[in-house]
Amino acid sequence: MPELVFFSGTMDCGKSTLALQIEHNRSARGLTGMIFTRDDRAGEGKLSSRLGLVTDAVEVEDGQDLYAYLVDHLSRGGRADYVIADEAQFLAPEQIDQLARVVDDLDLDVYAFGITTDFRSKLFPGSQRLVELADRVEVLQVEALCWCGARATHNARTINGEMVVEGAQVVVGDVNQAADIGYEVLCRRHHSRRMTATTARAAALSPDVLPVPSAGARF
């Protein structure tokens, strides 16, 4: 039976890489996919991974009906054997409903990829709806790591390396980008303490200095 599958994880855990791998494996078997994306780091109409892989995709717009888009595509003689939706956290809840309808009415597998929570540890509306509707929710097993070496569970937004907890929910950026607005994955402990790699280095003790000799010591 076709499924709506939500692959979730923090930033930098390989979601887009897996999406591209699924696309490669199925296209190599002669299948044709419809790829949707929203606000990819590589620009409009692109699905890319941090490994440097990239492919063309349909850029989803505000208010766009994804079910109607697929029906129109198929009605015009186009082909779609499955659907991939990357950056699914940026989709509106009603667009997630439309993807579920693609599964139920068009009998197509839909593979959605996205992060679950934003930089404030609040659910993205699109991700929340996916958790509510998906046949399966798969947490990716490639663990992103906090700067301390622990498993990263939270996404942090940074400005010049310092974590911020206010601002618009969606601001496109990349991980490990120190200048201006960037993102960093952190463990829960350091997310709650707002301690990024940059601020941790700033707070580190100065290097040890040479010991001061006691009175009467000779060299």
Secondary structure, DSSP 8 states (H G I E B T S, - for coil): ---EEEEE--TTSSHHHHHHHHHHHHHTTT--EEEEESS-TT-TTEEE-TTS-EEE-EE--TT--HHHHHHHHHHTT---SEEEE-SGGGS-HHHHHHHHHHHHHH--EEEEEE-SB-TTS-B-HHHHHHHHH-SEEEE-SS--B-TTSSB--EEEEEETTEEE--S-S-----BT--SSEEEEEE-HHHHHTT--HHHHHHHS----------TT---
